[in-house]
Amino acid sequence: MATNPPPTLVLSALNGRAHSVREWLTTFHLLFVAVGTRGPSEWIIPTARRVLYDYEQANCRVAWLVAGEAGDARRLLGKTDGDLVFLDPELTAVKAFGLSTLPAIVHLGIDGTVVNAVEGWDPPAWRALTVELSRQVGWNRPRLPDPKDPGPFKGAPLPARAG
Protein backbone atom coordinates (compact mmCIF):
# COMPACT_ATOMS: atom_id res chain seq x y z
CA MET A 1 0.00 0.00 0.00
CA ALA A 2 1.38 3.38 -1.02
CA THR A 3 2.43 5.78 1.72
CA ASN A 4 3.34 9.45 1.82
CA PRO A 5 7.08 9.86 1.41
CA PRO A 6 9.10 12.07 3.73
CA PRO A 7 9.32 15.55 2.14
CA THR A 8 13.09 15.36 2.53
CA LEU A 9 13.36 12.18 0.43
CA VAL A 10 15.86 12.96 -2.33
CA LEU A 11 14.99 11.89 -5.87
CA SER A 12 18.03 11.80 -8.15
CA ALA A 13 17.48 12.25 -11.86
CA LEU A 14 19.31 10.58 -14.71
CA ASN A 15 20.65 13.99 -15.75
CA GLY A 16 22.34 14.39 -12.36
CA ARG A 17 19.86 16.75 -10.69
CA ALA A 18 18.90 15.71 -7.19
CA HIS A 19 16.19 17.41 -5.16
CA SER A 20 13.94 16.56 -2.28
CA VAL A 21 10.31 15.60 -2.91
CA ARG A 22 9.33 19.00 -1.48
CA GLU A 23 11.53 20.75 -4.08
CA TRP A 24 10.19 18.67 -6.99
CA LEU A 25 6.66 19.70 -5.97
CA THR A 26 7.09 23.47 -5.70
CA THR A 27 4.62 24.20 -8.50
CA PHE A 28 3.02 21.04 -9.85
CA HIS A 29 1.63 17.66 -8.92
CA LEU A 30 3.92 14.73 -9.75
CA LEU A 31 2.78 11.74 -11.77
CA PHE A 32 5.33 8.98 -12.07
CA VAL A 33 5.51 5.40 -13.19
CA ALA A 34 7.83 3.25 -11.11
CA VAL A 35 9.39 0.37 -13.00
CA GLY A 36 11.74 -2.48 -12.29
CA THR A 37 14.44 -3.35 -14.77
CA ARG A 38 13.04 -6.69 -15.92
CA GLY A 39 9.89 -8.73 -16.32
CA PRO A 40 6.43 -7.16 -16.08
CA SER A 41 7.77 -3.60 -15.96
CA GLU A 42 9.02 -4.01 -19.51
CA TRP A 43 5.50 -4.89 -20.70
CA ILE A 44 3.99 -1.59 -19.55
CA ILE A 45 6.57 0.84 -20.99
CA PRO A 46 4.59 1.78 -24.16
CA THR A 47 1.37 2.28 -22.18
CA ALA A 48 3.09 4.22 -19.41
CA ARG A 49 4.95 6.38 -21.94
CA ARG A 50 1.65 7.25 -23.62
CA VAL A 51 0.04 8.17 -20.27
CA LEU A 52 2.99 10.29 -19.16
CA TYR A 53 3.20 12.07 -22.50
CA ASP A 54 -0.51 12.87 -22.32
CA TYR A 55 0.16 14.87 -19.15
CA GLU A 56 3.36 16.64 -20.23
CA GLN A 57 1.58 19.93 -20.95
CA ALA A 58 -0.76 19.71 -17.93
CA ASN A 59 -0.10 21.38 -14.58
CA CYS A 60 1.68 18.21 -13.61
CA ARG A 61 5.31 17.08 -13.62
CA VAL A 62 5.69 13.60 -15.17
CA ALA A 63 8.53 11.18 -14.54
CA TRP A 64 9.82 7.65 -14.50
CA LEU A 65 11.17 6.12 -11.30
CA VAL A 66 13.54 3.33 -12.32
CA ALA A 67 14.55 0.82 -9.68
CA GLY A 68 18.06 0.60 -11.05
CA GLU A 69 21.14 2.40 -12.35
CA ALA A 70 21.51 4.76 -15.33
CA GLY A 71 22.38 1.89 -17.69
CA ASP A 72 19.27 0.01 -16.60
CA ALA A 73 17.12 3.06 -17.29
CA ARG A 74 18.60 3.58 -20.74
CA ARG A 75 18.16 -0.09 -21.67
CA LEU A 76 14.60 -0.21 -20.37
CA LEU A 77 13.33 3.15 -21.63
CA GLY A 78 15.45 3.65 -24.72
CA LYS A 79 15.45 7.28 -25.79
CA THR A 80 14.88 9.50 -22.74
CA ASP A 81 15.51 12.94 -24.26
CA GLY A 82 13.41 15.42 -22.33
CA ASP A 83 12.06 12.76 -19.95
CA LEU A 84 12.50 13.18 -16.23
CA VAL A 85 13.93 9.87 -15.04
CA PHE A 86 14.64 9.25 -11.37
CA LEU A 87 17.15 6.51 -10.53
CA ASP A 88 16.67 4.35 -7.46
CA PRO A 89 19.34 1.62 -7.38
CA GLU A 90 18.95 0.98 -3.64
CA LEU A 91 15.11 1.04 -3.79
CA THR A 92 15.10 3.84 -1.22
CA ALA A 93 12.45 5.90 -3.02
CA VAL A 94 10.33 2.93 -4.07
CA LYS A 95 10.17 1.78 -0.45
CA ALA A 96 9.59 5.33 0.85
CA PHE A 97 6.49 5.47 -1.36
CA GLY A 98 5.34 2.18 0.19
CA LEU A 99 5.43 0.29 -3.09
CA SER A 100 5.92 -3.46 -2.96
CA THR A 101 5.16 -4.39 -6.57
CA LEU A 102 6.37 -2.94 -9.86
CA PRO A 103 5.30 -1.47 -12.17
CA ALA A 104 3.26 1.13 -10.34
CA ILE A 105 1.74 4.49 -11.17
CA VAL A 106 1.67 7.18 -8.47
CA HIS A 107 -0.03 10.58 -8.31
CA LEU A 108 1.68 12.75 -5.71
CA GLY A 109 -0.20 15.91 -4.84
CA ILE A 110 1.45 19.29 -4.63
CA ASP A 111 1.31 18.96 -0.83
CA GLY A 112 3.52 15.84 -0.97
CA THR A 113 0.79 13.32 -0.19
CA VAL A 114 0.00 10.28 -2.31
CA VAL A 115 -3.35 11.06 -3.92
CA ASN A 116 -3.56 7.66 -5.55
CA ALA A 117 -1.29 4.79 -6.49
CA VAL A 118 -1.80 1.54 -8.37
CA GLU A 119 0.61 -1.35 -8.31
CA GLY A 120 0.70 -3.66 -11.32
CA TRP A 121 -1.26 -3.03 -14.52
CA ASP A 122 -4.91 -2.81 -13.57
CA PRO A 123 -6.56 -0.81 -16.39
CA PRO A 124 -9.71 0.25 -14.46
CA ALA A 125 -7.58 1.37 -11.50
CA TRP A 126 -5.16 3.30 -13.74
CA ARG A 127 -8.20 4.89 -15.43
CA ALA A 128 -9.61 5.95 -12.04
CA LEU A 129 -6.24 7.47 -11.09
CA THR A 130 -6.07 9.46 -14.34
CA VAL A 131 -9.71 10.58 -14.08
CA GLU A 132 -9.01 12.11 -10.66
CA LEU A 133 -5.66 13.61 -11.73
CA SER A 134 -7.30 15.12 -14.81
CA ARG A 135 -10.05 16.59 -12.66
CA GLN A 136 -7.52 18.15 -10.30
CA VAL A 137 -5.30 19.65 -13.00
CA GLY A 138 -8.07 20.49 -15.50
CA TRP A 139 -6.80 18.18 -18.23
CA ASN A 140 -8.16 15.50 -20.55
CA ARG A 141 -7.47 11.98 -19.38
CA PRO A 142 -5.76 9.42 -21.60
CA ARG A 143 -7.67 6.47 -23.03
CA LEU A 144 -7.23 3.52 -20.70
CA PRO A 145 -7.05 0.83 -21.68
CA ASP A 146 -6.11 1.30 -25.29
CA PRO A 147 -6.53 -1.66 -27.68
CA LYS A 148 -2.72 -1.88 -27.96
CA ASP A 149 -2.22 -2.14 -24.18
CA PRO A 150 -1.31 -5.49 -22.62
CA GLY A 151 -3.79 -7.52 -20.63
CA PRO A 152 -3.94 -6.88 -16.87
CA PHE A 153 -1.13 -8.27 -14.72
CA LYS A 154 -0.12 -8.03 -11.08
CA GLY A 155 3.49 -6.98 -11.53
CA ALA A 156 6.48 -8.36 -9.71
CA PRO A 157 7.47 -8.06 -6.06
CA LEU A 158 10.44 -5.86 -5.30
CA PRO A 159 13.80 -7.60 -5.38
CA ALA A 160 16.05 -7.38 -2.34
CA ARG A 161 18.10 -4.90 -4.36
CA ALA A 162 17.53 -3.28 -7.76
CA GLY A 163 19.32 -4.39 -10.89
Secondary structure as GFF3:
##gff-version 3
##sequence-region A 1 163
A	DSSP	beta_strand	10	13	.	.	.	ID=ss1
A	DSSP	beta_strand	18	20	.	.	.	ID=ss2
A	DSSP	alpha_helix	21	24	.	.	.	ID=ss3
A	DSSP	beta_strand	29	35	.	.	.	ID=ss4
A	DSSP	alpha_helix	40	54	.	.	.	ID=ss5
A	DSSP	beta_strand	60	66	.	.	.	ID=ss6
A	DSSP	alpha_helix	70	77	.	.	.	ID=ss7
A	DSSP	beta_strand	85	87	.	.	.	ID=ss8
A	DSSP	alpha_helix	92	96	.	.	.	ID=ss9
A	DSSP	beta_strand	101	102	.	.	.	ID=ss10
A	DSSP	beta_strand	104	108	.	.	.	ID=ss11
A	DSSP	beta_strand	114	119	.	.	.	ID=ss12
A	DSSP	alpha_helix	123	137	.	.	.	ID=ss13
A	DSSP	beta_strand	156	157	.	.	.	ID=ss14
###
